[in-house]
């Protein structure tokens, strides 16, 4: 456990402990570049001093508008080391959304990725607080620079220019960085993370340096014997999201190697280069892994299918024993060894051959998917946390899993269930409140307890089980309560459905909006008379595709109470994407947006118009 109470102090100490160990790396093409902790510190020191030179004062805000990459992380640490406040902005946001966060947070500097992001800032810079400095990670054209200057944007620097300025500052003031870090009180605000706005305007969660250090201490208390400096983590989740941010800070806790993936699209190839031992993942990523493996097995030769099914049945028996606190022996142990050699080892090689754990959070993961991956020997540590809890505060134990739960609390975290089923959490690692939103803060924080808005229960083993979001519970006109997340998870675990929004609040029966994607339907397109060039809309309106989705829903309906069953559905003629506005940057469905966009189709499902259901 560490005594430091600010992230910059912890950063400096970690870099001193092992200056020659590899700290970070980043992938470009087929190559991996790595830096030691000494190089890592030098870059952060240079950027931090350069930002101070340009006038970044203690507790002023600086926004970061970029996809996940090395420069994002360096800028984040540099801003905090300067005692300023880091404000992440999702790179998928439109110009008006960027304007809202920069303006609301009063950010006086922006560090952004490329020309596309610079154009967004240029379009709204006249409405922003005066910018002391704007920094671009990638080179931008002279035309883009001229447009920014013409809009009154102010001083523009490249990331390389900033590093050069910082090196000059280090030479002129060799001790100023450590003095600056040492002067920071634990009460300093470290960052303001804005929620992704699924239910209205984003709220800025204020997080202190001390709260983040408490969060990391809690993680160490729970996982200190599981992870260590010999691990490698592949970082690709959005650093604008709290799960990705916690992921990026864990290098300070464990001293492990952190590799930045090139992009989410190139993740599969990057895994083979980075060969991680740990990967954080949101459920949507694990769902795609599950779907990909399932499809490959299903389309393979009969003999391979039989071997795979035998191997997974053996693994399920081994897991059953482990969950009961026992280990397989004798013939079962031999079978498991053979299954690993014939099947599981080949799958592991696709993940670099060293992967020990997936850490899943951000939304519930279907039990079927969890057990399927466990059966392949890919352990998923499912956890729970919110922006307001600085990400994870509960997790399943590495040595024993409790499928269907999010595990046990970390460190000093306290947990209780209110009379109405709402989950309440208390810890030193909590956010301080919503920036400039005192009413929202008072609603969320009462007597030191966070009212999470999630509904849950505690199992006899002491694990937390999430049943739904409080605001998402559906009450039919007949007075029956329905948990949509459970139904949605069950449907997505079937073959054809990629996304689903269960509808039924104050209605007399349940319906659903369905999202499909071409990847799942790729092998079935010839039977539909469609090609790879077809649109999602063509799939959505195809009668055979509807029958395929209907079969998925009917399979789930058989497992539900009659009042929970989906009576009608509409296949949306578009893929659910971030750019299309139906997914948040953390890949959650924006249910409110979907229901507003397809309001007439929903109404038609209840009025009995069959056209609304793609018949």
C-alpha positions as CSV (number, residue, x, y, z in Angstrom):
1,X,0.0,0.0,0.0
2,X,1.3,3.5,-0.8
3,X,1.2,6.6,1.5
4,X,0.8,9.2,-1.3
5,X,-2.5,11.1,-1.5
6,X,-2.2,12.6,-5.0
7,X,-1.8,10.9,-8.3
8,X,1.2,13.1,-9.3
9,X,3.0,12.2,-6.1
10,X,2.2,8.5,-6.8
11,X,3.4,8.9,-10.4
12,X,6.7,10.4,-9.3
13,X,7.3,7.7,-6.7
14,X,6.4,4.8,-9.1
15,X,8.9,6.2,-11.7
16,X,11.6,6.4,-9.1
17,X,11.0,2.8,-7.9
18,X,11.8,1.2,-11.2
19,X,13.2,3.8,-13.6
20,X,14.5,1.2,-16.1
21,X,11.5,-1.1,-16.2
22,X,9.2,-0.8,-19.2
23,X,6.2,1.5,-18.4
24,X,4.2,2.1,-21.5
25,X,4.1,1.2,-25.1
26,X,2.1,2.0,-28.2
27,X,1.4,0.2,-31.4
28,X,1.7,1.6,-34.9
29,X,1.2,-0.7,-37.8
30,X,3.1,-3.9,-36.9
31,X,5.6,-2.2,-34.6
32,X,5.5,-1.7,-30.8
33,X,7.5,1.2,-29.3
34,X,8.1,1.1,-25.5
35,X,9.3,3.6,-22.9
36,X,10.8,3.0,-19.5
37,X,9.4,4.7,-16.4
38,X,12.3,7.2,-16.7
39,X,11.2,8.2,-20.2
40,X,7.6,8.2,-19.1
41,X,8.3,10.7,-16.3
42,X,10.5,12.9,-18.5
43,X,7.7,13.4,-21.1
44,X,5.1,14.2,-18.4
45,X,7.5,16.6,-16.7
46,X,8.2,18.4,-20.0
47,X,4.5,18.7,-20.9
48,X,3.5,19.8,-17.4
49,X,6.2,22.6,-17.3
50,X,5.3,23.8,-20.8
51,X,1.6,24.0,-19.8
52,X,2.5,26.1,-16.8
53,X,4.7,28.3,-19.0
54,X,1.6,29.0,-21.1
55,X,-0.3,30.1,-18.1
56,X,-2.1,27.0,-16.8
57,X,-2.7,27.9,-13.1
58,X,-3.6,25.6,-10.2
59,X,-7.1,24.3,-10.4
60,X,-7.8,25.8,-13.8
61,X,-9.3,23.3,-16.3
62,X,-7.8,21.9,-19.4
63,X,-9.9,19.7,-21.8
64,X,-8.6,16.6,-23.7
65,X,-10.4,15.9,-26.9
66,X,-9.0,12.7,-28.4
67,X,-9.3,9.0,-28.8
68,X,-7.3,6.7,-26.5
69,X,-3.6,7.1,-27.2
70,X,-0.2,7.7,-25.5
71,X,-0.5,11.5,-25.8
72,X,-3.9,11.4,-24.0
73,X,-2.3,9.7,-21.0
74,X,0.8,11.9,-21.0
75,X,-1.4,15.1,-21.1
76,X,-3.6,13.8,-18.4
77,X,-0.7,13.3,-15.9
78,X,0.9,16.6,-17.0
79,X,-2.3,18.6,-16.4
80,X,-2.7,17.1,-12.9
81,X,1.0,17.5,-12.1
82,X,0.6,21.2,-12.8
83,X,-2.2,21.1,-10.1
84,X,-4.8,21.8,-12.8
85,X,-7.9,19.9,-13.6
86,X,-8.2,17.4,-16.5
87,X,-11.5,17.4,-18.4
88,X,-12.0,14.5,-20.8
89,X,-14.2,15.1,-23.9
90,X,-15.4,12.1,-26.0
91,X,-13.9,12.4,-29.6
92,X,-17.2,11.2,-31.0
93,X,-19.0,14.4,-29.7
94,X,-20.2,16.9,-32.2
95,X,-19.1,20.5,-32.1
96,X,-22.0,21.7,-30.0
97,X,-21.4,18.9,-27.4
98,X,-17.7,19.9,-27.3
99,X,-18.8,23.5,-26.8
100,X,-21.1,22.5,-23.9
101,X,-18.4,20.7,-21.9
102,X,-15.6,23.1,-22.5
103,X,-17.9,26.0,-21.7
104,X,-19.5,24.4,-18.7
105,X,-16.2,23.3,-17.2
106,X,-14.6,26.7,-18.0
107,X,-11.6,25.0,-19.6
108,X,-8.9,27.5,-20.6
109,X,-6.8,25.0,-22.7
110,X,-7.7,22.2,-25.1
111,X,-5.4,19.3,-26.1
112,X,-6.9,17.6,-29.1
113,X,-6.1,14.8,-31.4
114,X,-6.1,15.9,-35.0
115,X,-7.5,18.2,-37.7
116,X,-11.0,16.8,-37.5
117,X,-11.2,17.7,-33.8
118,X,-9.5,21.1,-34.4
119,X,-12.3,21.9,-36.9
120,X,-14.9,21.2,-34.2
121,X,-13.2,23.6,-31.8
122,X,-12.7,26.2,-34.6
123,X,-16.4,26.1,-35.3
124,X,-17.4,27.0,-31.7
125,X,-14.2,28.8,-30.4
126,X,-16.0,32.2,-30.4
127,X,-18.5,30.8,-27.8
128,X,-15.8,29.3,-25.6
129,X,-13.8,30.8,-22.7
130,X,-10.7,32.5,-24.0
131,X,-8.2,29.7,-24.7
132,X,-4.6,30.2,-23.4
133,X,-3.4,27.3,-25.6
134,X,-4.7,24.7,-28.0
135,X,-2.4,21.7,-28.6
136,X,-2.7,19.2,-31.5
137,X,-1.4,15.6,-31.1
138,X,-1.2,15.0,-34.9
139,X,0.1,17.4,-37.5
140,X,-2.6,19.7,-39.1
141,X,-2.7,21.5,-42.4
142,X,-1.8,25.1,-42.8
143,X,-5.4,25.8,-44.0
144,X,-6.7,24.4,-40.7
145,X,-4.3,26.6,-38.7
146,X,-5.4,29.6,-40.7
147,X,-9.0,28.9,-40.1
148,X,-8.4,28.5,-36.4
149,X,-6.5,31.8,-36.3
150,X,-9.2,33.6,-38.3
151,X,-11.8,32.4,-35.8
152,X,-9.8,34.0,-32.9
153,X,-8.6,30.7,-31.5
154,X,-5.4,32.0,-30.0
155,X,-2.1,30.2,-29.5
156,X,-1.8,26.8,-31.4
157,X,1.0,24.4,-30.8
158,X,1.8,20.8,-31.9
159,X,2.5,18.2,-29.2
160,X,6.1,18.0,-30.4
161,X,6.5,21.7,-30.0
162,X,5.1,21.5,-26.5
163,X,7.6,18.8,-25.6
164,X,10.5,20.9,-26.9
165,X,9.3,23.9,-24.9
166,X,9.1,21.7,-21.9
167,X,12.6,20.4,-22.3
168,X,13.8,24.0,-22.2
169,X,11.8,24.5,-19.0
170,X,13.4,21.5,-17.4
171,X,16.9,22.8,-18.2
172,X,16.0,26.2,-16.8
173,X,14.2,25.0,-13.7
174,X,15.5,21.5,-13.0
175,X,13.7,21.0,-9.6
176,X,10.5,22.8,-10.3
177,X,8.5,19.7,-11.3
178,X,8.9,17.8,-8.1
179,X,8.4,21.0,-6.1
180,X,5.1,21.6,-7.9
181,X,4.0,18.0,-7.4
182,X,5.0,18.1,-3.7
183,X,3.0,21.3,-3.1
184,X,-0.3,19.8,-4.2
185,X,-2.8,19.2,-1.4
186,X,-4.9,16.1,-1.5
187,X,-8.1,18.2,-1.7
188,X,-7.1,19.4,-5.2
189,X,-9.6,18.5,-7.9
190,X,-7.9,16.0,-10.2
191,X,-10.5,15.7,-12.9
192,X,-14.1,16.4,-13.9
193,X,-15.6,13.5,-15.9
194,X,-18.8,14.2,-17.7
195,X,-21.4,11.5,-18.0
196,X,-22.2,10.4,-21.5
197,X,-25.6,12.0,-21.4
198,X,-28.1,9.1,-21.9
199,X,-30.8,10.9,-20.0
200,X,-30.2,14.6,-20.8
201,X,-27.3,17.1,-20.5
202,X,-24.0,15.5,-19.3
203,X,-23.2,16.1,-15.6
204,X,-19.6,16.7,-14.6
205,X,-18.5,14.4,-11.8
206,X,-15.9,16.2,-9.7
207,X,-13.1,13.9,-8.4
208,X,-10.3,14.9,-6.0
209,X,-6.8,13.6,-5.9
210,X,-7.4,12.0,-2.6
211,X,-10.5,10.1,-3.8
212,X,-8.5,8.6,-6.7
213,X,-5.7,7.5,-4.4
214,X,-8.3,5.9,-2.1
215,X,-9.8,4.1,-5.2
216,X,-6.5,2.7,-6.2
217,X,-5.7,1.6,-2.6
218,X,-9.1,-0.3,-2.6
219,X,-8.2,-2.0,-5.8
220,X,-4.8,-3.1,-4.4
221,X,-6.5,-4.4,-1.2
222,X,-8.7,-6.6,-3.4
223,X,-6.4,-7.6,-6.2
224,X,-2.9,-7.0,-4.8
225,X,-2.1,-10.8,-4.8
226,X,-3.6,-11.3,-8.3
227,X,-1.9,-8.6,-10.3
228,X,1.7,-7.3,-10.2
229,X,4.4,-5.5,-12.1
230,X,4.9,-8.6,-14.4
231,X,1.5,-8.1,-16.0
232,X,0.8,-6.3,-19.2
233,X,-2.5,-4.6,-19.9
234,X,-3.7,-3.6,-23.4
235,X,-5.5,-0.2,-23.1
236,X,-8.1,0.6,-25.7
237,X,-11.2,1.7,-23.8
238,X,-12.2,5.4,-24.1
239,X,-10.1,7.4,-21.6
240,X,-13.0,9.8,-21.5
241,X,-15.0,7.1,-19.7
242,X,-14.3,6.4,-16.1
243,X,-13.6,2.7,-16.6
244,X,-10.9,3.5,-19.2
245,X,-9.5,6.2,-16.9
246,X,-9.2,3.8,-13.9
247,X,-7.6,1.3,-16.3
248,X,-5.0,4.0,-17.2
249,X,-4.2,4.8,-13.6
250,X,-3.7,1.2,-12.4
251,X,-0.1,1.3,-13.7
252,X,0.6,3.6,-10.7
253,X,-0.8,0.9,-8.4
254,X,0.7,-2.2,-9.8
255,X,3.7,-1.0,-11.8
256,X,2.8,-3.1,-14.8
257,X,3.3,-2.5,-18.5
258,X,0.6,-0.5,-20.2
259,X,0.3,-0.8,-24.0
260,X,-1.9,1.6,-26.0
261,X,-3.8,-0.2,-28.8
262,X,-3.8,1.5,-32.2
263,X,-7.6,1.7,-32.3
264,X,-10.7,-0.4,-31.4
265,X,-11.0,-1.5,-35.1
266,X,-7.4,-2.9,-35.0
267,X,-7.8,-4.5,-31.6
268,X,-7.6,-8.1,-32.8
269,X,-4.3,-7.6,-34.5
270,X,-3.0,-5.5,-31.7
271,X,-3.6,-8.3,-29.2
272,X,-1.1,-10.5,-31.0
273,X,1.5,-7.7,-30.8
274,X,1.0,-6.7,-27.2
275,X,0.4,-10.2,-25.8
276,X,-1.5,-8.8,-22.8
277,X,-2.1,-10.8,-19.6
278,X,-5.0,-8.5,-18.6
279,X,-7.7,-6.7,-20.7
280,X,-10.5,-4.5,-19.5
281,X,-13.6,-4.9,-21.5
282,X,-17.1,-3.6,-21.7
283,X,-19.8,-6.3,-22.2
284,X,-20.3,-5.4,-25.9
285,X,-16.7,-6.4,-26.7
286,X,-17.1,-9.7,-24.9
287,X,-20.5,-10.3,-26.6
288,X,-18.7,-9.9,-30.0
289,X,-16.0,-12.3,-28.9
290,X,-18.7,-14.8,-27.9
291,X,-20.5,-14.4,-31.2
292,X,-17.3,-14.8,-33.2
293,X,-16.2,-18.0,-31.5
294,X,-19.8,-19.4,-31.7
295,X,-20.1,-18.7,-35.4
296,X,-16.7,-20.2,-36.2
297,X,-17.6,-23.4,-34.3
298,X,-21.0,-23.6,-35.9
299,X,-19.6,-23.2,-39.4
300,X,-16.8,-25.7,-38.9
301,X,-16.6,-29.4,-39.8
302,X,-18.8,-31.8,-37.8
303,X,-15.8,-33.4,-36.2
304,X,-14.4,-30.1,-34.9
305,X,-17.8,-29.1,-33.6
306,X,-18.0,-32.4,-31.7
307,X,-14.6,-32.0,-30.2
308,X,-15.4,-28.4,-29.2
309,X,-18.6,-29.4,-27.5
310,X,-16.9,-32.2,-25.7
311,X,-14.1,-29.9,-24.5
312,X,-16.6,-27.3,-23.2
313,X,-18.6,-29.9,-21.4
314,X,-15.5,-31.1,-19.6
315,X,-14.6,-27.5,-18.8
316,X,-18.1,-26.8,-17.4
317,X,-17.7,-29.8,-15.0
318,X,-14.3,-28.5,-13.9
319,X,-15.8,-25.1,-13.3
320,X,-18.7,-26.6,-11.3
321,X,-16.2,-28.2,-9.0
322,X,-14.2,-25.0,-8.6
323,X,-17.3,-23.0,-7.8
324,X,-18.0,-25.6,-5.0
325,X,-14.4,-25.1,-3.7
326,X,-13.0,-28.3,-5.1
327,X,-10.4,-29.2,-7.8
328,X,-10.8,-31.7,-10.6
329,X,-8.7,-34.9,-10.2
330,X,-8.2,-38.3,-11.8
331,X,-9.9,-38.9,-15.2
332,X,-11.6,-35.4,-15.2
333,X,-8.3,-33.7,-14.8
334,X,-6.8,-35.7,-17.6
335,X,-9.8,-34.9,-19.9
336,X,-9.4,-31.2,-19.1
337,X,-5.7,-31.3,-20.0
338,X,-6.6,-32.9,-23.3
339,X,-9.4,-30.4,-23.9
340,X,-6.9,-27.5,-23.3
341,X,-4.4,-28.9,-25.7
342,X,-7.0,-29.6,-28.5
343,X,-9.2,-26.6,-28.1
344,X,-8.6,-24.0,-25.5
345,X,-4.9,-23.4,-26.2
346,X,-5.7,-22.5,-29.8
347,X,-8.3,-19.9,-28.7
348,X,-5.8,-18.5,-26.2
349,X,-3.3,-18.0,-28.9
350,X,-5.7,-15.6,-30.6
351,X,-5.4,-13.5,-27.5
352,X,-1.6,-13.5,-27.5
353,X,-1.2,-16.7,-25.5
354,X,-0.7,-15.0,-22.2
355,X,-4.2,-13.6,-21.3
356,X,-5.1,-14.4,-17.7
357,X,-8.1,-12.2,-17.1
358,X,-10.8,-10.1,-18.7
359,X,-12.1,-7.4,-16.4
360,X,-15.6,-6.5,-17.4
361,X,-17.7,-3.5,-16.3
362,X,-19.9,-0.7,-17.5
363,X,-23.0,-2.9,-18.0
364,X,-24.3,-6.3,-17.0
365,X,-22.8,-9.3,-18.9
366,X,-25.1,-12.2,-19.7
367,X,-24.5,-15.2,-17.5
368,X,-24.5,-17.5,-20.6
369,X,-21.6,-15.5,-22.1
370,X,-19.7,-15.4,-18.9
371,X,-20.0,-19.2,-18.4
372,X,-19.2,-19.8,-22.1
373,X,-15.9,-17.8,-21.8
374,X,-15.1,-19.5,-18.5
375,X,-15.6,-22.8,-20.2
376,X,-12.9,-21.8,-22.7
377,X,-10.5,-21.0,-19.9
378,X,-10.9,-17.2,-20.3
379,X,-11.7,-15.9,-16.8
380,X,-13.9,-12.8,-16.7
381,X,-13.7,-10.8,-13.5
382,X,-17.1,-9.0,-13.7
383,X,-17.3,-5.9,-11.6
384,X,-19.5,-2.9,-10.8
385,X,-18.9,0.7,-10.5
386,X,-20.2,4.1,-11.6
387,X,-18.6,7.4,-12.7
388,X,-19.5,8.6,-9.2
389,X,-17.6,5.7,-7.6
390,X,-14.5,6.4,-9.8
391,X,-15.3,3.2,-11.7
392,X,-14.9,-0.2,-10.0
393,X,-15.9,-0.7,-6.4
394,X,-17.0,-4.3,-6.5
395,X,-15.7,-7.4,-8.3
396,X,-15.9,-11.1,-8.4
397,X,-13.0,-12.9,-6.7
398,X,-10.3,-14.2,-9.0
399,X,-10.2,-17.5,-7.2
400,X,-14.0,-18.1,-7.1
401,X,-16.7,-16.7,-9.4
402,X,-20.3,-16.1,-8.6
403,X,-22.0,-15.8,-12.1
404,X,-24.9,-13.4,-12.2
405,X,-23.3,-11.2,-9.6
406,X,-20.8,-8.4,-9.7
407,X,-18.9,-9.8,-6.7
408,X,-17.7,-8.2,-3.5
409,X,-16.8,-4.7,-2.4
410,X,-13.2,-3.3,-2.4
411,X,-11.3,-2.0,0.6
412,X,-13.1,0.5,2.6
413,X,-16.3,0.4,0.4
414,X,-19.5,-0.1,2.3
415,X,-22.7,-1.3,0.7
416,X,-26.3,-1.4,1.7
417,X,-29.7,-1.9,0.1
418,X,-32.4,0.7,0.7
419,X,-36.0,-0.3,1.4
420,X,-37.0,0.2,-2.3
421,X,-34.1,-1.9,-3.4
422,X,-31.7,0.9,-4.4
423,X,-28.0,0.2,-4.0
424,X,-26.2,2.7,-1.6
425,X,-22.4,3.0,-1.5
426,X,-20.1,4.8,0.9
427,X,-16.3,5.0,0.4
428,X,-13.5,7.5,0.6
429,X,-13.1,7.0,-3.1
430,X,-16.3,8.8,-4.1
431,X,-16.8,11.8,-6.3
432,X,-17.4,15.1,-4.6
433,X,-20.5,16.2,-6.5
434,X,-21.6,17.4,-9.9
435,X,-19.9,20.5,-11.1
436,X,-22.3,23.5,-10.8
437,X,-25.2,21.2,-10.1
438,X,-26.0,21.5,-6.4
439,X,-29.5,20.0,-6.7
440,X,-28.3,16.9,-8.5
441,X,-25.5,16.5,-6.0
442,X,-27.9,16.7,-3.1
443,X,-30.1,14.1,-4.7
444,X,-27.1,11.7,-5.3
445,X,-25.2,12.2,-2.0
446,X,-27.0,11.9,1.3
447,X,-25.2,11.5,4.7
448,X,-22.1,10.3,2.9
449,X,-23.9,7.6,0.9
450,X,-24.2,7.6,-2.8
451,X,-27.7,6.7,-4.1
452,X,-26.7,4.9,-7.2
453,X,-30.0,4.6,-9.0
454,X,-29.3,0.9,-9.4
455,X,-31.6,-1.8,-8.0
456,X,-30.0,-4.8,-6.5
457,X,-29.7,-7.4,-3.8
458,X,-27.0,-9.1,-1.7
459,X,-26.7,-12.9,-2.1
460,X,-26.2,-15.3,0.8
461,X,-22.5,-15.4,0.0
462,X,-22.3,-11.6,0.3
463,X,-22.0,-10.8,-3.4
464,X,-23.9,-8.0,-5.0
465,X,-26.4,-8.8,-7.7
466,X,-27.7,-6.0,-10.0
467,X,-31.2,-6.4,-11.1
468,X,-31.9,-3.1,-13.0
469,X,-31.6,0.6,-13.1
470,X,-34.2,2.2,-10.8
471,X,-35.4,4.5,-13.6
472,X,-35.5,1.6,-16.1
473,X,-37.9,-0.6,-14.2
474,X,-41.0,-1.2,-16.3
475,X,-44.4,-1.3,-14.7
476,X,-47.1,-2.6,-17.1
477,X,-50.6,-1.2,-17.1
478,X,-51.6,-4.4,-15.3
479,X,-49.3,-3.5,-12.4
480,X,-46.6,-6.1,-13.1
481,X,-42.9,-5.0,-12.7
482,X,-40.5,-6.1,-15.4
483,X,-36.7,-6.0,-15.3
484,X,-35.7,-5.1,-18.9
485,X,-32.0,-5.6,-18.5
486,X,-32.5,-9.3,-17.7
487,X,-34.6,-9.8,-20.8
488,X,-32.3,-7.8,-23.0
489,X,-29.3,-9.8,-21.9
490,X,-31.1,-13.1,-22.6
491,X,-32.1,-12.0,-26.2
492,X,-28.6,-10.7,-27.0
493,X,-27.2,-14.1,-26.0
494,X,-29.2,-15.7,-28.8
495,X,-28.0,-15.8,-32.4
496,X,-29.1,-12.8,-34.4
497,X,-29.9,-9.8,-32.2
498,X,-27.1,-7.3,-31.6
499,X,-29.0,-4.7,-29.6
500,X,-32.4,-4.5,-28.0
501,X,-34.6,-2.0,-26.2
502,X,-37.4,-3.6,-24.2
503,X,-40.5,-1.4,-24.1
504,X,-43.6,-1.7,-22.0
505,X,-43.8,0.9,-19.3
506,X,-47.5,1.8,-18.6
507,X,-48.4,-0.5,-21.6
508,X,-50.5,-3.6,-21.5
509,X,-47.8,-5.9,-22.9
510,X,-44.1,-5.9,-23.7
511,X,-42.5,-5.1,-27.1
512,X,-39.0,-4.5,-28.3
513,X,-36.9,-2.4,-30.7
514,X,-34.3,-4.7,-32.3
515,X,-30.9,-3.7,-33.6
516,X,-29.0,-6.0,-36.0
517,X,-25.6,-5.8,-37.7
518,X,-24.2,-7.2,-40.9
519,X,-21.5,-9.1,-39.2
520,X,-23.9,-11.5,-37.4
521,X,-25.8,-12.0,-40.7
522,X,-22.8,-12.2,-42.9
523,X,-22.9,-16.0,-43.4
524,X,-26.7,-16.0,-43.8
525,X,-26.9,-13.3,-46.4
526,X,-26.9,-15.7,-49.4
527,X,-30.0,-17.4,-48.0
528,X,-31.6,-14.0,-47.9
529,X,-30.6,-13.3,-51.4
530,X,-28.4,-10.4,-50.2
531,X,-24.7,-9.6,-50.7
532,X,-22.1,-8.1,-48.4
533,X,-22.8,-4.7,-50.0
534,X,-26.4,-4.7,-48.7
535,X,-27.5,-2.2,-46.0
536,X,-28.8,-3.0,-42.5
537,X,-32.1,-1.6,-43.7
538,X,-32.4,-4.3,-46.3
539,X,-31.8,-7.0,-43.7
540,X,-34.3,-5.3,-41.3
541,X,-37.1,-5.4,-43.8
542,X,-36.4,-9.0,-45.1
543,X,-39.2,-11.4,-44.1
544,X,-36.7,-14.3,-43.6
545,X,-34.5,-12.1,-41.3
546,X,-37.5,-11.3,-39.3
547,X,-38.3,-15.0,-38.9
548,X,-34.7,-15.5,-37.7
549,X,-35.0,-12.8,-35.1
550,X,-38.5,-14.0,-34.1
551,X,-37.0,-17.5,-33.4
552,X,-34.5,-15.9,-31.0
553,X,-37.3,-14.0,-29.2
554,X,-39.5,-17.1,-29.0
555,X,-36.6,-19.1,-27.5
556,X,-36.3,-16.4,-24.8
557,X,-40.0,-16.1,-24.3
558,X,-40.2,-19.8,-23.2
559,X,-37.9,-18.9,-20.3
560,X,-40.0,-15.9,-19.1
561,X,-43.2,-15.4,-17.2
562,X,-46.1,-14.8,-19.4
563,X,-46.4,-11.1,-18.5
564,X,-42.7,-10.6,-19.4
565,X,-42.8,-12.2,-22.9
566,X,-42.1,-10.0,-25.9
567,X,-45.4,-9.9,-27.9
568,X,-44.2,-7.8,-30.8
569,X,-41.0,-6.3,-32.1
570,X,-39.6,-3.8,-34.7
571,X,-36.2,-4.3,-36.4
572,X,-34.7,-0.9,-36.7
573,X,-33.4,-0.1,-40.3
574,X,-30.1,1.2,-39.0
575,X,-27.1,-0.2,-37.1
576,X,-26.9,1.0,-33.5
577,X,-23.7,3.1,-33.5
578,X,-22.1,6.0,-31.6
579,X,-22.0,8.2,-34.7
580,X,-25.7,7.4,-35.4
581,X,-26.6,8.6,-31.9
582,X,-28.0,5.3,-30.6
583,X,-24.9,4.2,-28.5
584,X,-23.0,6.1,-25.9
585,X,-19.2,6.2,-26.3
586,X,-19.1,3.3,-23.8
587,X,-21.3,1.3,-26.2
588,X,-24.5,1.4,-24.1
589,X,-27.8,1.9,-25.9
590,X,-29.3,5.3,-25.5
591,X,-32.8,3.9,-24.8
592,X,-34.5,7.3,-24.5
593,X,-33.1,8.4,-27.9
594,X,-34.1,5.0,-29.5
595,X,-37.7,5.2,-28.2
596,X,-38.0,8.8,-29.3
597,X,-36.6,8.1,-32.8
598,X,-39.0,5.1,-33.2
599,X,-42.0,6.4,-31.3
600,X,-44.4,6.0,-34.2
601,X,-43.2,2.4,-34.7
602,X,-43.6,1.6,-31.0
603,X,-47.1,3.1,-31.0
604,X,-48.0,1.1,-34.1
605,X,-46.9,-2.1,-32.3
606,X,-49.5,-1.4,-29.6
607,X,-52.2,-0.4,-32.1
608,X,-51.8,-3.7,-34.0
609,X,-50.4,-2.3,-37.2
610,X,-48.3,-5.2,-38.5
611,X,-46.2,-3.0,-40.8
612,X,-44.5,-1.6,-37.7
613,X,-43.1,-5.0,-37.0
614,X,-41.6,-5.4,-40.4
615,X,-44.2,-8.0,-41.6
